[in-house]
Amino acid sequence: MQAGNTYRFETCGDSDFDTQITIFNETGTTALAFNDDFCGLQSSVEFTPITTGTYLVQVNEFDCASNSTCMTLRATLLSADCNENEVVVENV
């Protein structure tokens, strides 16, 4: 992930699976962001890294329950640095 950009990870509206989302540092030793039950039983977390690098996104079921399901994890870039490939519209 790129430092300064904001990312959203969510499972909202996809299943009745009771998800939790945790974002960890590259080694998986430090939890940097967490969410449980943002939208019903599903989760959504926004994260803005302060350094560019690799981060781990863990999706698990609440209380570490064992279950079998299909789900969608949506990852969305909410903000980006506009300096690169910037388009300026004038005289509109």
PDB file of N, CA, C and O in Angstrom, chain B, residues numbered from 101:
ATOM      1  N   MET B 101       0.839  -1.169   0.000  1.00  0.00           N
ATOM      2  CA  MET B 101       0.000   0.000   0.000  1.00  0.00           C
ATOM      3  C   MET B 101       0.890   1.239   0.000  1.00  0.00           C
ATOM      4  O   MET B 101       2.011   1.224   0.509  1.00  0.00           O
ATOM      5  N   GLN B 102       0.365   2.298  -0.577  1.00  0.00           N
ATOM      6  CA  GLN B 102       1.098   3.553  -0.720  1.00  0.00           C
ATOM      7  C   GLN B 102       0.800   4.474   0.469  1.00  0.00           C
ATOM      8  O   GLN B 102      -0.359   4.680   0.827  1.00  0.00           O
ATOM      9  N   ALA B 103       1.852   5.022   1.072  1.00  0.00           N
ATOM     10  CA  ALA B 103       1.685   5.947   2.197  1.00  0.00           C
ATOM     11  C   ALA B 103       0.807   7.126   1.800  1.00  0.00           C
ATOM     12  O   ALA B 103       0.945   7.671   0.705  1.00  0.00           O
ATOM     13  N   GLY B 104      -0.091   7.513   2.688  1.00  0.00           N
ATOM     14  CA  GLY B 104      -0.949   8.666   2.459  1.00  0.00           C
ATOM     15  C   GLY B 104      -2.243   8.373   1.727  1.00  0.00           C
ATOM     16  O   GLY B 104      -3.170   9.180   1.780  1.00  0.00           O
ATOM     17  N   ASN B 105      -2.332   7.248   1.050  1.00  0.00           N
ATOM     18  CA  ASN B 105      -3.582   6.854   0.397  1.00  0.00           C
ATOM     19  C   ASN B 105      -4.489   6.183   1.424  1.00  0.00           C
ATOM     20  O   ASN B 105      -4.011   5.529   2.350  1.00  0.00           O
ATOM     21  N   THR B 106      -5.788   6.346   1.256  1.00  0.00           N
ATOM     22  CA  THR B 106      -6.746   5.703   2.153  1.00  0.00           C
ATOM     23  C   THR B 106      -7.408   4.544   1.420  1.00  0.00           C
ATOM     24  O   THR B 106      -7.878   4.694   0.292  1.00  0.00           O
ATOM     25  N   TYR B 107      -7.440   3.391   2.074  1.00  0.00           N
ATOM     26  CA  TYR B 107      -8.000   2.166   1.509  1.00  0.00           C
ATOM     27  C   TYR B 107      -9.167   1.709   2.376  1.00  0.00           C
ATOM     28  O   TYR B 107      -9.132   1.845   3.599  1.00  0.00           O
ATOM     29  N   ARG B 108     -10.204   1.165   1.731  1.00  0.00           N
ATOM     30  CA  ARG B 108     -11.324   0.568   2.466  1.00  0.00           C
ATOM     31  C   ARG B 108     -11.394  -0.913   2.105  1.00  0.00           C
ATOM     32  O   ARG B 108     -11.329  -1.282   0.933  1.00  0.00           O
ATOM     33  N   PHE B 109     -11.526  -1.749   3.123  1.00  0.00           N
ATOM     34  CA  PHE B 109     -11.722  -3.185   2.955  1.00  0.00           C
ATOM     35  C   PHE B 109     -13.050  -3.516   3.611  1.00  0.00           C
ATOM     36  O   PHE B 109     -13.287  -3.152   4.763  1.00  0.00           O
ATOM     37  N   GLU B 110     -13.933  -4.219   2.867  1.00  0.00           N
ATOM     38  CA  GLU B 110     -15.251  -4.493   3.436  1.00  0.00           C
ATOM     39  C   GLU B 110     -15.853  -5.785   2.902  1.00  0.00           C
ATOM     40  O   GLU B 110     -15.544  -6.245   1.803  1.00  0.00           O
ATOM     41  N   THR B 111     -16.726  -6.347   3.730  1.00  0.00           N
ATOM     42  CA  THR B 111     -17.499  -7.531   3.358  1.00  0.00           C
ATOM     43  C   THR B 111     -18.987  -7.226   3.408  1.00  0.00           C
ATOM     44  O   THR B 111     -19.805  -8.143   3.330  1.00  0.00           O
ATOM     45  N   CYS B 112     -19.352  -5.959   3.537  1.00  0.00           N
ATOM     46  CA  CYS B 112     -20.740  -5.523   3.734  1.00  0.00           C
ATOM     47  C   CYS B 112     -21.679  -6.021   2.641  1.00  0.00           C
ATOM     48  O   CYS B 112     -21.375  -5.941   1.451  1.00  0.00           O
ATOM     49  N   GLY B 113     -22.835  -6.542   3.080  1.00  0.00           N
ATOM     50  CA  GLY B 113     -23.903  -6.915   2.171  1.00  0.00           C
ATOM     51  C   GLY B 113     -23.689  -8.175   1.371  1.00  0.00           C
ATOM     52  O   GLY B 113     -24.470  -8.465   0.465  1.00  0.00           O
ATOM     53  N   ASP B 114     -22.655  -8.934   1.678  1.00  0.00           N
ATOM     54  CA  ASP B 114     -22.347 -10.075   0.831  1.00  0.00           C
ATOM     55  C   ASP B 114     -22.794 -11.417   1.393  1.00  0.00           C
ATOM     56  O   ASP B 114     -23.109 -12.324   0.623  1.00  0.00           O
ATOM     57  N   SER B 115     -22.829 -11.565   2.696  1.00  0.00           N
ATOM     58  CA  SER B 115     -23.216 -12.864   3.256  1.00  0.00           C
ATOM     59  C   SER B 115     -23.685 -12.680   4.690  1.00  0.00           C
ATOM     60  O   SER B 115     -23.618 -11.580   5.238  1.00  0.00           O
ATOM     61  N   ASP B 116     -24.158 -13.761   5.290  1.00  0.00           N
ATOM     62  CA  ASP B 116     -24.529 -13.701   6.696  1.00  0.00           C
ATOM     63  C   ASP B 116     -23.378 -14.174   7.582  1.00  0.00           C
ATOM     64  O   ASP B 116     -23.545 -14.354   8.788  1.00  0.00           O
ATOM     65  N   PHE B 117     -22.225 -14.369   6.981  1.00  0.00           N
ATOM     66  CA  PHE B 117     -21.006 -14.738   7.694  1.00  0.00           C
ATOM     67  C   PHE B 117     -20.604 -13.570   8.592  1.00  0.00           C
ATOM     68  O   PHE B 117     -20.481 -12.448   8.102  1.00  0.00           O
ATOM     69  N   ASP B 118     -20.400 -13.792   9.873  1.00  0.00           N
ATOM     70  CA  ASP B 118     -20.078 -12.742  10.847  1.00  0.00           C
ATOM     71  C   ASP B 118     -18.581 -12.430  10.785  1.00  0.00           C
ATOM     72  O   ASP B 118     -17.778 -13.044  11.488  1.00  0.00           O
ATOM     73  N   THR B 119     -18.220 -11.466   9.934  1.00  0.00           N
ATOM     74  CA  THR B 119     -16.806 -11.201   9.678  1.00  0.00           C
ATOM     75  C   THR B 119     -16.194 -10.198  10.645  1.00  0.00           C
ATOM     76  O   THR B 119     -16.877  -9.380  11.261  1.00  0.00           O
ATOM     77  N   GLN B 120     -14.877 -10.301  10.747  1.00  0.00           N
ATOM     78  CA  GLN B 120     -14.020  -9.309  11.381  1.00  0.00           C
ATOM     79  C   GLN B 120     -12.875  -9.062  10.404  1.00  0.00           C
ATOM     80  O   GLN B 120     -12.407  -9.992   9.748  1.00  0.00           O
ATOM     81  N   ILE B 121     -12.424  -7.816  10.306  1.00  0.00           N
ATOM     82  CA  ILE B 121     -11.298  -7.486   9.434  1.00  0.00           C
ATOM     83  C   ILE B 121     -10.218  -6.831  10.286  1.00  0.00           C
ATOM     84  O   ILE B 121     -10.487  -5.905  11.051  1.00  0.00           O
ATOM     85  N   THR B 122      -8.990  -7.330  10.142  1.00  0.00           N
ATOM     86  CA  THR B 122      -7.844  -6.757  10.837  1.00  0.00           C
ATOM     87  C   THR B 122      -6.747  -6.494   9.815  1.00  0.00           C
ATOM     88  O   THR B 122      -6.471  -7.337   8.962  1.00  0.00           O
ATOM     89  N   ILE B 123      -6.126  -5.330   9.901  1.00  0.00           N
ATOM     90  CA  ILE B 123      -4.978  -5.010   9.057  1.00  0.00           C
ATOM     91  C   ILE B 123      -3.740  -5.052   9.945  1.00  0.00           C
ATOM     92  O   ILE B 123      -3.675  -4.401  10.988  1.00  0.00           O
ATOM     93  N   PHE B 124      -2.754  -5.843   9.499  1.00  0.00           N
ATOM     94  CA  PHE B 124      -1.515  -6.030  10.245  1.00  0.00           C
ATOM     95  C   PHE B 124      -0.334  -5.442   9.482  1.00  0.00           C
ATOM     96  O   PHE B 124      -0.397  -5.226   8.272  1.00  0.00           O
ATOM     97  N   ASN B 125       0.743  -5.189  10.220  1.00  0.00           N
ATOM     98  CA  ASN B 125       1.994  -4.812   9.570  1.00  0.00           C
ATOM     99  C   ASN B 125       2.507  -5.998   8.749  1.00  0.00           C
ATOM    100  O   ASN B 125       1.924  -7.082   8.785  1.00  0.00           O
ATOM    101  N   GLU B 126       3.595  -5.787   8.013  1.00  0.00           N
ATOM    102  CA  GLU B 126       4.098  -6.794   7.075  1.00  0.00           C
ATOM    103  C   GLU B 126       4.426  -8.131   7.735  1.00  0.00           C
ATOM    104  O   GLU B 126       4.267  -9.178   7.108  1.00  0.00           O
ATOM    105  N   THR B 127       4.874  -8.114   8.976  1.00  0.00           N
ATOM    106  CA  THR B 127       5.238  -9.360   9.653  1.00  0.00           C
ATOM    107  C   THR B 127       4.059 -10.012  10.372  1.00  0.00           C
ATOM    108  O   THR B 127       4.181 -11.128  10.878  1.00  0.00           O
ATOM    109  N   GLY B 128       2.920  -9.322  10.418  1.00  0.00           N
ATOM    110  CA  GLY B 128       1.746  -9.883  11.067  1.00  0.00           C
ATOM    111  C   GLY B 128       1.793  -9.828  12.577  1.00  0.00           C
ATOM    112  O   GLY B 128       1.013 -10.504  13.247  1.00  0.00           O
ATOM    113  N   THR B 129       2.700  -9.028  13.126  1.00  0.00           N
ATOM    114  CA  THR B 129       2.870  -8.977  14.580  1.00  0.00           C
ATOM    115  C   THR B 129       2.127  -7.823  15.250  1.00  0.00           C
ATOM    116  O   THR B 129       1.909  -7.846  16.461  1.00  0.00           O
ATOM    117  N   THR B 130       1.738  -6.818  14.470  1.00  0.00           N
ATOM    118  CA  THR B 130       1.070  -5.650  15.047  1.00  0.00           C
ATOM    119  C   THR B 130      -0.219  -5.348  14.298  1.00  0.00           C
ATOM    120  O   THR B 130      -0.203  -5.144  13.084  1.00  0.00           O
ATOM    121  N   ALA B 131      -1.335  -5.320  15.019  1.00  0.00           N
ATOM    122  CA  ALA B 131      -2.618  -4.943  14.420  1.00  0.00           C
ATOM    123  C   ALA B 131      -2.667  -3.424  14.312  1.00  0.00           C
ATOM    124  O   ALA B 131      -2.455  -2.717  15.297  1.00  0.00           O
ATOM    125  N   LEU B 132      -2.950  -2.925  13.101  1.00  0.00           N
ATOM    126  CA  LEU B 132      -2.966  -1.488  12.843  1.00  0.00           C
ATOM    127  C   LEU B 132      -4.376  -0.934  12.706  1.00  0.00           C
ATOM    128  O   LEU B 132      -4.598   0.254  12.935  1.00  0.00           O
ATOM    129  N   ALA B 133      -5.328  -1.779  12.337  1.00  0.00           N
ATOM    130  CA  ALA B 133      -6.729  -1.365  12.193  1.00  0.00           C
ATOM    131  C   ALA B 133      -7.598  -2.609  12.370  1.00  0.00           C
ATOM    132  O   ALA B 133      -7.177  -3.722  12.055  1.00  0.00           O
ATOM    133  N   PHE B 134      -8.816  -2.406  12.880  1.00  0.00           N
ATOM    134  CA  PHE B 134      -9.713  -3.532  13.144  1.00  0.00           C
ATOM    135  C   PHE B 134     -11.156  -3.056  13.045  1.00  0.00           C
ATOM    136  O   PHE B 134     -11.464  -1.911  13.378  1.00  0.00           O
ATOM    137  N   ASN B 135     -12.048  -3.946  12.583  1.00  0.00           N
ATOM    138  CA  ASN B 135     -13.478  -3.664  12.622  1.00  0.00           C
ATOM    139  C   ASN B 135     -14.261  -4.958  12.732  1.00  0.00           C
ATOM    140  O   ASN B 135     -13.881  -5.991  12.181  1.00  0.00           O
ATOM    141  N   ASP B 136     -15.370  -4.872  13.464  1.00  0.00           N
ATOM    142  CA  ASP B 136     -16.320  -5.967  13.610  1.00  0.00           C
ATOM    143  C   ASP B 136     -17.720  -5.350  13.615  1.00  0.00           C
ATOM    144  O   ASP B 136     -17.983  -4.412  14.368  1.00  0.00           O
ATOM    145  N   ASP B 137     -18.605  -5.867  12.789  1.00  0.00           N
ATOM    146  CA  ASP B 137     -20.021  -5.476  12.781  1.00  0.00           C
ATOM    147  C   ASP B 137     -20.284  -4.017  12.395  1.00  0.00           C
ATOM    148  O   ASP B 137     -21.114  -3.355  13.018  1.00  0.00           O
ATOM    149  N   PHE B 138     -19.597  -3.521  11.389  1.00  0.00           N
ATOM    150  CA  PHE B 138     -19.857  -2.167  10.886  1.00  0.00           C
ATOM    151  C   PHE B 138     -21.210  -2.085  10.194  1.00  0.00           C
ATOM    152  O   PHE B 138     -21.942  -1.107  10.347  1.00  0.00           O
ATOM    153  N   CYS B 139     -21.532  -3.132   9.427  1.00  0.00           N
ATOM    154  CA  CYS B 139     -22.786  -3.166   8.657  1.00  0.00           C
ATOM    155  C   CYS B 139     -23.473  -4.498   8.945  1.00  0.00           C
ATOM    156  O   CYS B 139     -23.312  -5.469   8.207  1.00  0.00           O
ATOM    157  N   GLY B 140     -24.236  -4.522  10.028  1.00  0.00           N
ATOM    158  CA  GLY B 140     -24.827  -5.791  10.451  1.00  0.00           C
ATOM    159  C   GLY B 140     -23.738  -6.683  11.012  1.00  0.00           C
ATOM    160  O   GLY B 140     -22.973  -6.271  11.884  1.00  0.00           O
ATOM    161  N   LEU B 141     -23.670  -7.906  10.510  1.00  0.00           N
ATOM    162  CA  LEU B 141     -22.630  -8.835  10.956  1.00  0.00           C
ATOM    163  C   LEU B 141     -21.346  -8.707  10.146  1.00  0.00           C
ATOM    164  O   LEU B 141     -20.337  -9.319  10.495  1.00  0.00           O
ATOM    165  N   GLN B 142     -21.365  -7.926   9.077  1.00  0.00           N
ATOM    166  CA  GLN B 142     -20.184  -7.773   8.237  1.00  0.00           C
ATOM    167  C   GLN B 142     -19.364  -6.562   8.680  1.00  0.00           C
ATOM    168  O   GLN B 142     -19.801  -5.754   9.500  1.00  0.00           O
ATOM    169  N   SER B 143     -18.166  -6.466   8.113  1.00  0.00           N
ATOM    170  CA  SER B 143     -17.198  -5.478   8.581  1.00  0.00           C
ATOM    171  C   SER B 143     -16.718  -4.568   7.469  1.00  0.00           C
ATOM    172  O   SER B 143     -16.776  -4.910   6.288  1.00  0.00           O
ATOM    173  N   SER B 144     -16.240  -3.394   7.877  1.00  0.00           N
ATOM    174  CA  SER B 144     -15.632  -2.434   6.963  1.00  0.00           C
ATOM    175  C   SER B 144     -14.571  -1.672   7.741  1.00  0.00           C
ATOM    176  O   SER B 144     -14.827  -1.200   8.849  1.00  0.00           O
ATOM    177  N   VAL B 145     -13.391  -1.553   7.169  1.00  0.00           N
ATOM    178  CA  VAL B 145     -12.315  -0.820   7.835  1.00  0.00           C
ATOM    179  C   VAL B 145     -11.606   0.058   6.812  1.00  0.00           C
ATOM    180  O   VAL B 145     -11.334  -0.372   5.691  1.00  0.00           O
ATOM    181  N   GLU B 146     -11.308   1.299   7.210  1.00  0.00           N
ATOM    182  CA  GLU B 146     -10.524   2.208   6.377  1.00  0.00           C
ATOM    183  C   GLU B 146      -9.153   2.354   7.009  1.00  0.00           C
ATOM    184  O   GLU B 146      -9.016   2.408   8.231  1.00  0.00           O
ATOM    185  N   PHE B 147      -8.127   2.416   6.144  1.00  0.00           N
ATOM    186  CA  PHE B 147      -6.750   2.442   6.631  1.00  0.00           C
ATOM    187  C   PHE B 147      -5.927   3.359   5.752  1.00  0.00           C
ATOM    188  O   PHE B 147      -5.978   3.263   4.526  1.00  0.00           O
ATOM    189  N   THR B 148      -5.161   4.259   6.379  1.00  0.00           N
ATOM    190  CA  THR B 148      -4.239   5.144   5.675  1.00  0.00           C
ATOM    191  C   THR B 148      -2.840   4.875   6.215  1.00  0.00           C
ATOM    192  O   THR B 148      -2.505   5.334   7.307  1.00  0.00           O
ATOM    193  N   PRO B 149      -2.015   4.135   5.467  1.00  0.00           N
ATOM    194  CA  PRO B 149      -0.673   3.825   5.962  1.00  0.00           C
ATOM    195  C   PRO B 149       0.213   5.070   6.000  1.00  0.00           C
ATOM    196  O   PRO B 149       0.099   5.954   5.151  1.00  0.00           O
ATOM    197  N   ILE B 150       1.097   5.124   6.996  1.00  0.00           N
ATOM    198  CA  ILE B 150       2.035   6.242   7.073  1.00  0.00           C
ATOM    199  C   ILE B 150       3.340   5.931   6.341  1.00  0.00           C
ATOM    200  O   ILE B 150       4.131   6.834   6.068  1.00  0.00           O
ATOM    201  N   THR B 151       3.563   4.657   6.023  1.00  0.00           N
ATOM    202  CA  THR B 151       4.717   4.271   5.212  1.00  0.00           C
ATOM    203  C   THR B 151       4.254   3.351   4.089  1.00  0.00           C
ATOM    204  O   THR B 151       3.316   2.573   4.261  1.00  0.00           O
ATOM    205  N   THR B 152       4.911   3.445   2.946  1.00  0.00           N
ATOM    206  CA  THR B 152       4.609   2.572   1.814  1.00  0.00           C
ATOM    207  C   THR B 152       5.174   1.189   2.092  1.00  0.00           C
ATOM    208  O   THR B 152       6.309   1.062   2.554  1.00  0.00           O
ATOM    209  N   GLY B 153       4.396   0.155   1.816  1.00  0.00           N
ATOM    210  CA  GLY B 153       4.890  -1.191   2.040  1.00  0.00           C
ATOM    211  C   GLY B 153       3.803  -2.233   1.922  1.00  0.00           C
ATOM    212  O   GLY B 153       2.710  -1.976   1.417  1.00  0.00           O
ATOM    213  N   THR B 154       4.133  -3.415   2.401  1.00  0.00           N
ATOM    214  CA  THR B 154       3.222  -4.553   2.378  1.00  0.00           C
ATOM    215  C   THR B 154       2.497  -4.638   3.716  1.00  0.00           C
ATOM    216  O   THR B 154       3.110  -4.534   4.779  1.00  0.00           O
ATOM    217  N   TYR B 155       1.194  -4.826   3.646  1.00  0.00           N
ATOM    218  CA  TYR B 155       0.373  -4.986   4.840  1.00  0.00           C
ATOM    219  C   TYR B 155      -0.479  -6.236   4.655  1.00  0.00           C
ATOM    220  O   TYR B 155      -0.806  -6.605   3.527  1.00  0.00           O
ATOM    221  N   LEU B 156      -0.834  -6.882   5.746  1.00  0.00           N
ATOM    222  CA  LEU B 156      -1.646  -8.092   5.696  1.00  0.00           C
ATOM    223  C   LEU B 156      -3.077  -7.759   6.099  1.00  0.00           C
ATOM    224  O   LEU B 156      -3.304  -7.096   7.112  1.00  0.00           O
ATOM    225  N   VAL B 157      -4.041  -8.219   5.304  1.00  0.00           N
ATOM    226  CA  VAL B 157      -5.456  -8.017   5.604  1.00  0.00           C
ATOM    227  C   VAL B 157      -6.042  -9.381   5.948  1.00  0.00           C
ATOM    228  O   VAL B 157      -6.074 -10.284   5.112  1.00  0.00           O
ATOM    229  N   GLN B 158      -6.502  -9.518   7.181  1.00  0.00           N
ATOM    230  CA  GLN B 158      -7.077 -10.784   7.648  1.00  0.00           C
ATOM    231  C   GLN B 158      -8.584 -10.642   7.783  1.00  0.00           C
ATOM    232  O   GLN B 158      -9.079  -9.702   8.405  1.00  0.00           O
ATOM    233  N   VAL B 159      -9.305 -11.585   7.191  1.00  0.00           N
ATOM    234  CA  VAL B 159     -10.755 -11.661   7.363  1.00  0.00           C
ATOM    235  C   VAL B 159     -11.036 -12.974   8.070  1.00  0.00           C
ATOM    236  O   VAL B 159     -10.653 -14.041   7.589  1.00  0.00           O
ATOM    237  N   ASN B 160     -11.699 -12.896   9.200  1.00  0.00           N
ATOM    238  CA  ASN B 160     -12.051 -14.115   9.920  1.00  0.00           C
ATOM    239  C   ASN B 160     -13.464 -13.994  10.465  1.00  0.00           C
ATOM    240  O   ASN B 160     -14.056 -12.915  10.468  1.00  0.00           O
ATOM    241  N   GLU B 161     -13.993 -15.122  10.927  1.00  0.00           N
ATOM    242  CA  GLU B 161     -15.327 -15.118  11.526  1.00  0.00           C
ATOM    243  C   GLU B 161     -15.210 -14.752  13.004  1.00  0.00           C
ATOM    244  O   GLU B 161     -14.260 -15.141  13.683  1.00  0.00           O
ATOM    245  N   PHE B 162     -16.191 -14.001  13.480  1.00  0.00           N
ATOM    246  CA  PHE B 162     -16.238 -13.586  14.883  1.00  0.00           C
ATOM    247  C   PHE B 162     -16.005 -14.773  15.803  1.00  0.00           C
ATOM    248  O   PHE B 162     -16.515 -15.869  15.570  1.00  0.00           O
ATOM    249  N   ASP B 163     -15.233 -14.538  16.845  1.00  0.00           N
ATOM    250  CA  ASP B 163     -14.957 -15.533  17.876  1.00  0.00           C
ATOM    251  C   ASP B 163     -14.221 -16.747  17.318  1.00  0.00           C
ATOM    252  O   ASP B 163     -14.270 -17.833  17.895  1.00  0.00           O
ATOM    253  N   CYS B 164     -13.539 -16.553  16.189  1.00  0.00           N
ATOM    254  CA  CYS B 164     -12.745 -17.616  15.553  1.00  0.00           C
ATOM    255  C   CYS B 164     -13.545 -18.883  15.285  1.00  0.00           C
ATOM    256  O   CYS B 164     -12.995 -19.984  15.293  1.00  0.00           O
ATOM    257  N   ALA B 165     -14.832 -18.728  15.050  1.00  0.00           N
ATOM    258  CA  ALA B 165     -15.684 -19.878  14.758  1.00  0.00           C
ATOM    259  C   ALA B 165     -15.254 -20.521  13.448  1.00  0.00           C
ATOM    260  O   ALA B 165     -14.733 -19.851  12.556  1.00  0.00           O
ATOM    261  N   SER B 166     -15.472 -21.790  13.346  1.00  0.00           N
ATOM    262  CA  SER B 166     -15.155 -22.526  12.126  1.00  0.00           C
ATOM    263  C   SER B 166     -16.417 -22.629  11.284  1.00  0.00           C
ATOM    264  O   SER B 166     -17.473 -23.029  11.773  1.00  0.00           O
ATOM    265  N   ASN B 167     -16.294 -22.262  10.008  1.00  0.00           N
ATOM    266  CA  ASN B 167     -17.456 -22.257   9.142  1.00  0.00           C
ATOM    267  C   ASN B 167     -16.983 -22.328   7.705  1.00  0.00           C
ATOM    268  O   ASN B 167     -15.819 -22.059   7.408  1.00  0.00           O
ATOM    269  N   SER B 168     -17.871 -22.683   6.837  1.00  0.00           N
ATOM    270  CA  SER B 168     -17.579 -22.732   5.413  1.00  0.00           C
ATOM    271  C   SER B 168     -18.541 -21.792   4.708  1.00  0.00           C
ATOM    272  O   SER B 168     -19.755 -21.917   4.865  1.00  0.00           O
ATOM    273  N   THR B 169     -18.012 -20.850   3.933  1.00  0.00           N
ATOM    274  CA  THR B 169     -18.868 -19.888   3.249  1.00  0.00           C
ATOM    275  C   THR B 169     -18.147 -19.303   2.045  1.00  0.00           C
ATOM    276  O   THR B 169     -16.930 -19.428   1.911  1.00  0.00           O
ATOM    277  N   CYS B 170     -18.904 -18.675   1.188  1.00  0.00           N
ATOM    278  CA  CYS B 170     -18.339 -17.883   0.097  1.00  0.00           C
ATOM    279  C   CYS B 170     -18.621 -16.425   0.426  1.00  0.00           C
ATOM    280  O   CYS B 170     -19.719 -16.086   0.867  1.00  0.00           O
ATOM    281  N   MET B 171     -17.643 -15.571   0.216  1.00  0.00           N
ATOM    282  CA  MET B 171     -17.844 -14.152   0.479  1.00  0.00           C
ATOM    283  C   MET B 171     -16.982 -13.342  -0.469  1.00  0.00           C
ATOM    284  O   MET B 171     -16.085 -13.867  -1.129  1.00  0.00           O
ATOM    285  N   THR B 172     -17.270 -12.058  -0.521  1.00  0.00           N
ATOM    286  CA  THR B 172     -16.483 -11.135  -1.323  1.00  0.00           C
ATOM    287  C   THR B 172     -15.852 -10.114  -0.399  1.00  0.00           C
ATOM    288  O   THR B 172     -16.535  -9.499   0.420  1.00  0.00           O
ATOM    289  N   LEU B 173     -14.554  -9.935  -0.531  1.00  0.00           N
ATOM    290  CA  LEU B 173     -13.852  -8.866   0.162  1.00  0.00           C
ATOM    291  C   LEU B 173     -13.602  -7.780  -0.865  1.00  0.00           C
ATOM    292  O   LEU B 173     -12.863  -7.985  -1.828  1.00  0.00           O
ATOM    293  N   ARG B 174     -14.222  -6.615  -0.659  1.00  0.00           N
ATOM    294  CA  ARG B 174     -14.013  -5.489  -1.565  1.00  0.00           C
ATOM    295  C   ARG B 174     -12.888  -4.624  -1.025  1.00  0.00           C
ATOM    296  O   ARG B 174     -12.881  -4.264   0.152  1.00  0.00           O
ATOM    297  N   ALA B 175     -11.935  -4.292  -1.891  1.00  0.00           N
ATOM    298  CA  ALA B 175     -10.843  -3.383  -1.541  1.00  0.00           C
ATOM    299  C   ALA B 175     -10.959  -2.170  -2.451  1.00  0.00           C
ATOM    300  O   ALA B 175     -10.960  -2.300  -3.675  1.00  0.00           O
ATOM    301  N   THR B 176     -11.058  -0.990  -1.847  1.00  0.00           N
ATOM    302  CA  THR B 176     -11.274   0.235  -2.602  1.00  0.00           C
ATOM    303  C   THR B 176     -10.226   1.263  -2.225  1.00  0.00           C
ATOM    304  O   THR B 176      -9.975   1.493  -1.042  1.00  0.00           O
ATOM    305  N   LEU B 177      -9.611   1.886  -3.227  1.00  0.00           N
ATOM    306  CA  LEU B 177      -8.708   3.004  -2.997  1.00  0.00           C
ATOM    307  C   LEU B 177      -9.568   4.254  -2.924  1.00  0.00           C
ATOM    308  O   LEU B 177     -10.158   4.658  -3.926  1.00  0.00           O
ATOM    309  N   LEU B 178      -9.649   4.875  -1.745  1.00  0.00           N
ATOM    310  CA  LEU B 178     -10.520   6.030  -1.547  1.00  0.00           C
ATOM    311  C   LEU B 178      -9.844   7.342  -1.900  1.00  0.00           C
ATOM    312  O   LEU B 178     -10.512   8.292  -2.309  1.00  0.00           O
ATOM    313  N   SER B 179      -8.534   7.406  -1.750  1.00  0.00           N
ATOM    314  CA  SER B 179      -7.804   8.628  -2.077  1.00  0.00           C
ATOM    315  C   SER B 179      -6.481   8.242  -2.705  1.00  0.00           C
ATOM    316  O   SER B 179      -5.915   7.192  -2.401  1.00  0.00           O
ATOM    317  N   ALA B 180      -6.003   9.091  -3.573  1.00  0.00           N
ATOM    318  CA  ALA B 180      -4.721   8.843  -4.232  1.00  0.00           C
ATOM    319  C   ALA B 180      -4.022  10.172  -4.456  1.00  0.00           C
ATOM    320  O   ALA B 180      -4.658  11.224  -4.527  1.00  0.00           O
ATOM    321  N   ASP B 181      -2.719  10.104  -4.564  1.00  0.00           N
ATOM    322  CA  ASP B 181      -1.915  11.285  -4.846  1.00  0.00           C
ATOM    323  C   ASP B 181      -2.134  11.689  -6.294  1.00  0.00           C
ATOM    324  O   ASP B 181      -1.829  10.922  -7.207  1.00  0.00           O
ATOM    325  N   CYS B 182      -2.656  12.877  -6.509  1.00  0.00           N
ATOM    326  CA  CYS B 182      -2.987  13.322  -7.866  1.00  0.00           C
ATOM    327  C   CYS B 182      -1.804  13.937  -8.597  1.00  0.00           C
ATOM    328  O   CYS B 182      -1.957  14.371  -9.739  1.00  0.00           O
ATOM    329  N   ASN B 183      -0.644  13.990  -7.984  1.00  0.00           N
ATOM    330  CA  ASN B 183       0.512  14.581  -8.657  1.00  0.00           C
ATOM    331  C   ASN B 183       0.978  13.738  -9.835  1.00  0.00           C
ATOM    332  O   ASN B 183       1.450  14.274 -10.837  1.00  0.00           O
ATOM    333  N   GLU B 184       0.849  12.448  -9.720  1.00  0.00           N
ATOM    334  CA  GLU B 184       1.263  11.554 -10.790  1.00  0.00           C
ATOM    335  C   GLU B 184       0.111  11.392 -11.772  1.00  0.00           C
ATOM    336  O   GLU B 184      -1.004  11.063 -11.366  1.00  0.00           O
ATOM    337  N   ASN B 185       0.362  11.616 -13.045  1.00  0.00           N
ATOM    338  CA  ASN B 185      -0.657  11.519 -14.093  1.00  0.00           C
ATOM    339  C   ASN B 185      -1.842  12.444 -13.818  1.00  0.00           C
ATOM    340  O   ASN B 185      -2.992  12.092 -14.082  1.00  0.00           O
ATOM    341  N   GLU B 186      -1.549  13.619 -13.290  1.00  0.00           N
ATOM    342  CA  GLU B 186      -2.597  14.571 -12.942  1.00  0.00           C
ATOM    343  C   GLU B 186      -3.240  15.149 -14.194  1.00  0.00           C
ATOM    344  O   GLU B 186      -2.554  15.469 -15.165  1.00  0.00           O
ATOM    345  N   VAL B 187      -4.548  15.278 -14.166  1.00  0.00           N
ATOM    346  CA  VAL B 187      -5.301  15.889 -15.262  1.00  0.00           C
ATOM    347  C   VAL B 187      -5.928  17.161 -14.723  1.00  0.00           C
ATOM    348  O   VAL B 187      -6.637  17.135 -13.717  1.00  0.00           O
ATOM    349  N   VAL B 188      -5.664  18.275 -15.394  1.00  0.00           N
ATOM    350  CA  VAL B 188      -6.215  19.557 -14.975  1.00  0.00           C
ATOM    351  C   VAL B 188      -7.233  19.997 -16.010  1.00  0.00           C
ATOM    352  O   VAL B 188      -6.925  20.071 -17.199  1.00  0.00           O
ATOM    353  N   VAL B 189      -8.452  20.292 -15.558  1.00  0.00           N
ATOM    354  CA  VAL B 189      -9.511  20.742 -16.457  1.00  0.00           C
ATOM    355  C   VAL B 189      -9.723  22.229 -16.202  1.00  0.00           C
ATOM    356  O   VAL B 189      -9.972  22.644 -15.070  1.00  0.00           O
ATOM    357  N   GLU B 190      -9.622  23.036 -17.270  1.00  0.00           N
ATOM    358  CA  GLU B 190      -9.794  24.478 -17.150  1.00  0.00           C
ATOM    359  C   GLU B 190     -10.874  24.955 -18.098  1.00  0.00           C
ATOM    360  O   GLU B 190     -11.233  24.260 -19.048  1.00  0.00           O
ATOM    361  N   ASN B 191     -11.389  26.146 -17.835  1.00  0.00           N
ATOM    362  CA  ASN B 191     -12.383  26.785 -18.706  1.00  0.00           C
ATOM    363  C   ASN B 191     -13.612  25.915 -18.931  1.00  0.00           C
ATOM    364  O   ASN B 191     -14.051  25.729 -20.067  1.00  0.00           O
ATOM    365  N   VAL B 192     -14.151  25.397 -17.875  1.00  0.00           N
ATOM    366  CA  VAL B 192     -15.335  24.553 -17.985  1.00  0.00           C
ATOM    367  C   VAL B 192     -16.570  25.394 -17.858  1.00  0.00           C
ATOM    368  O   VAL B 192     -17.683  24.872 -17.924  1.00  0.00           O
TER     369      VAL B 192
END
